[in-house]
Amino acid sequence: MWRSVGIAVVAFAAVMGCNGGSSDSSPSTPSSTGGGATAVKKKDLKITLIAKSNDNPVFQSAKAGAMAAAGDLGKANGVTITVDWQTPDKEDGQEQAKRIASAVNNGADCILISCSDAGKVTGAINDAVAKGVQVMTFDSDAPNSKRFAFYGADDADAGKEVMDELAGIAKSQPINVAILAGNENAPNLQKRSQAVIDEAKRFPNVKIVGTFHHIESTQDATAEVIKDDNAHPEINAWAMVGGWPLFGPGLSKLSPASYKIVAIDALPAELPYVDSGIAPVLLAQPVYDWGYKSVGIIVDKLILGKEVPTITKMDLVKVTKDSLGDWAHTLQKWGLPGIDPKYLALPVSKK
């Protein structure tokens, strides 16, 4: 069966700019939230977008989606929509809280945020709402805050899917699984990791070696995998609840015959791992839609005065070698750079 085979890869430079609560907090209702009373009665809408970090390329895709939605929906509704990108270079919940306060002072109509640490931003979110600035979350929620809506994956389902896919690849053969879990304070990653652990109990051939955290950059994630493989040579499979080390070639020397990865996310840089068989399954988050669909929800509420769901679930897309052509064309449609032309030349399904 698979066995870790003495990895000797070199960590590489990180890829392009890129994954205290107030006592006044109260959970949002689970169904929907009204919008009529808060609709913006003017011809412009300023959205401050605060993702987790510039170091994670998934958030650059979200930024592109938000910018595209601002243009499309602004034109459709006769409104000038501005997206003000205020994402920290590195993950820092306290810095996000400061940027929420700054957005309020700088005239934002709405703040759209992926929370690095819900405990550190909930108070700032509630203060913003108290001052008349609406807040929506995406990707990583602050469920006990007064944000009006959240858009993203169901994290428990996502973690379960990762483990199920690994177990399906292994069939009945024994596997020793390590969980790559990113920021230990991120609520979405905590839920995904716990779901991997819980789901693994269903499979007698699966052993969880440990859960490993790291800074959410490609370089740091790759270094973490290398370190843990060296410390635990029994590892022959990784359940990655984010695709951080696959955003570059640092793990490309692994042997697909002896080592398997299932990861969340499927950006252009990750496609060679699917092609080689090192990561035979990626569970793609439509990260462009974090921006595009979230801006659409904001427009529905603040411009059109509609009721919007409190929770909008984003389904994951299973990417395998058989579907590389379809997914490569989806990434191209989103305008993402760095897609190997050979994947765009693959057959696509007729839909």
N, C-alpha and C positions, 0 to 999 in steps of 0.2 A: 504494500500500500504506500501511500505517500509518506515521504520522510523529508524533513528539512535538510538541505544539502549544503551546508557551509556557505552561506551567502557572503560574497565578497564584493559588495557594490559600494560605491562612493556616494554619499549624500550630495545633492546638487543644489544649485542656486534655486531659490524659490521662484515660482512662476509669476506671471503678470499680476499686478496689483489685485490680488487674488487673481470655513465654512467654518441700604436699609429700607425695607418696605414701610409704607405709611400706615398708621393705624386707621386711616380713612378708606383703606382698600375694601372693595366688595366685589365678589365674583360677578361676571356678566351672566345673563340668563342664557340657557342652552339653546334657545330656539331662534329668535330673530330680534332685530333691534329697529325701532322706528327711525325714520330719517326726516320726515317733513318739517319738524320744528327746527331742525338744525341746517337745513339747506342754505347754501351760500347765495345771498342775493346780490351777486356782482358778476362781472365778466372775467374774473380771473380766479385761479385756484392755485395756491402754492402748497406743494407737498414736500416735506423734508423726509428724505429716505436715509435711514440709519441701519445699515446691515452690520454683520458681526465684524468683518475685517476686509480691508483691501487686499490682503494676502491670499484670499480664497477666491478662485475664479468663478465659483458658482454664483457669487454675489455680483460679479461683473456682468454675468448673464441676466441676473435680476434687474440690474441697473438698465441694461439695454432694453429689456421688456418694458420697464416703467417709462423710459423715454419715448419708446414707440407708441405706447398707449396714450401718453400725454398728447402726442401729435395727432393720433387718430381720433381720440375721443374729444379733444379740444375742438378740432375742426367740425366734428359731427354735431357738437352741442353749442357752437358759437362761443366757446370759452377759451381763454388763454391759460393753459395748464403748465406750470413750472415744476420741475422735479429738482430739488436742491439736494445733492449728494453730500451727506455729512457722516460718512462711515470712517471709523478709526482705522489707522494702518494695521494695528494689531488688536486682537480681542481684548476688551476691557469694559466690563459692565459699568464701572464707575464713570468711565469716560463717556459711555453711551448716555448715562443719566445727565451728565453735564451738557451733552449735545441736545438732549430733549429740552432742557431749560433754555438753552441758547436759541433753539428753534422757536420757542414761544416768544422770546424777546425780539426775534427777527421777523415776526409777522407770519409765521406758518399758519395755514388754515387746517392742516392735518399732518400728522407724523406717522410714517410707516416704518416699523422697526422689527428686526429679527433680534431677539433678546439673548445676549451672551450669558446673562445671569439675572433671572427673573427677580430675585430678591433685591438686587441693586437698582433695578429700573422701575419697579412697581410704584414706589413713592413718587418718582419723577413723572411717570405716566399719569398718576392720579392728580398731581399738581397741575399738569398741562390741561387735563380735562376740566378741572375746577376753574381754570382761566379761559375756558371757551375754545380750546384747541382739541379737536378730535384726534384719537390715536387708534391705529390699526396695527396688528402684529402679523407677521408671516414667518414661516419656517420654524421659528422657536418662540413659543408663546409666553405671555405673562398672565396666566388664567385668572389670578386673583386681583388683577388690576381692573381699572375702568375702561380699558380698551373696548371699542364697540364691536370689533370683529377680528377673526383670525383665519388665515388661509395657509394651508400646508398639509403635509402628510399626516396620517394617523400614525404616531410614532410606535405605539405598541404593535400595530399591524405590520409596520415596516420591519421592526426587529424580528418578528415572527417569520416574515417572508425570507429574510436573510438566512435564518437558521434552517428553514424548510428547504431552501435551495441547496445549501451545503449538504444537508442530509440526503437529498435526492441525488446529488453528484456522487456521494460516497457509497450509496446503496447500503449494503450491510457491513461494509468494511470499517474497521475502527478508525476514528479520526480524533485528533487532539486539537481542539479549536481555541485560538486566542481571539479575543474581542478587541478591536481597535476602536477607541471610544471618544477621541477628541477631548474637548474641554469638559472637565469633570463637573463644572457648575452649570452647564447648559441643560435645561430641563428636557429638551427634545432628545438629546443624546443619552441622557440618563434613562429615559423611558425605552428607547430603542435597545440599549444594552441589557436592561433588565428583561426585556421581552426575549432576547436571544437566550439568556440564561434559563428563563422559564420554559421556553420551547424545547431547549436541548434535553430537558428531563424526559421528553417523550421518546427519545431515541437511545436505546441501551448501548449502541456503538459509539456514542458521542461523549467525549470528556471535555469539559471547559478548563483550559489551563489557567486562564486569568483574564482580567479586564485591564487594559493599558491605556492611559491618558497621555495627552501631549498638546502642545500648542498647535492650533489648526493651520499650519502651513505645510506645503509639500515637503520642504526640507526637514522640518521637525518630525513629521509623521513618518517619513522614510527612515530617519535615524532611529525612531522608536521601534519600528518593525525589525530593523537590523539588530538592534540591541536585544530585543526580546527573543528573537530567533537564536541568537548566540547563547543567551542565558537559559533558554528552554529548547534544547535540540529536538525534543519530542514533538514540537509544534509542526503540524503538517497541513493546517488549514487556518485561514483567517476569516472571521466574520467582521467586516468593516462597516460600521454604522454611518460612515462617511467615506468618500473616496479619496481622501487627501493624498496618500502616497502615490496614487495612480495618476495624478495630474502631471507626472513627469516620468522619465524612463528609469528611475533609480532601482526599481524592482524587476526590470525586464530580463535579468539574467537568471531568474528562478527557473527551475525545471517544471514545466507543466505536468510532466508524468508523475511527479512526486509531491506536488504542492498545489493547493487550490485556494482561490480567494473568491468570495462573493462580497460585493460592496454595493453600497448605495451611491448613486450618481453615475453619470455616463457622459462626460464631456469629451471633446475631440481627442485629447491626449490619452484618454483611457481606452480608446477603441483597439489599439494594438494588443492590449492585455486580453481582450476578448478573442481577438483573431489568433493569438498564440495559444490560447487555452489556459493561461495562468489564471485568468478571471473568467471562467466560462459563462458566468451570469453576472450582469450588472442590473441593479434595480434603479432605473433612472428617475430622478425627480425632474419634472418639467420646470427647471429653475428659471427659464425665461418668463414663465407664467407667474412666478412669484411677483414679478414687477408688473406684467401686463394685466393679469386678472385682478391683482390687488388694487391697481389704479382704477380699474373698471368698477370695483365694489365701492371705492371711495367716491367716484363720480356719481354712481347710483344714489348714494346716501346724501352727499353734500350738495350736489348740483341738481339732481332730479327729484330729491326728496322721497326716494323709495325706501321701503323697508328692506333690509338686507339680512342674510343669515348671520348669526353670531359665529358659527363655525362653518367654513367651506372646506371640505376635504379634497386634497389633491391626490389622485391615484398615481401610483408608481407604474413605470413602463418597464417590462422585462426585456432586456437587450441580450441577445445571444449571437453566436456566429451567423445563424440563419437570418437574423433580422438586422445585421449591420448596415445593409444598404438602406433600408427604411429609416433607421435612426440617423445615419449620416445625412440623409436629405432633410430630416427634421432639424438637425443642428444647423444645416446650411440655411434653411428657411428662416431660422432665428438670427442669422447673421453672425454666427460664431466663427472665429478664425481658427486656422490650424487643422482643418479636416484633411486627412490624407486623401488625395484624389482617387486612390484605388478603392476606397470605401464608397465614394460617390459613383464609381463605375459598376458597383455590384448591382444585381437585379433588385428591383423593388416590387413589393406585392401590389396587386391591382385592387384598389379600394373603390 
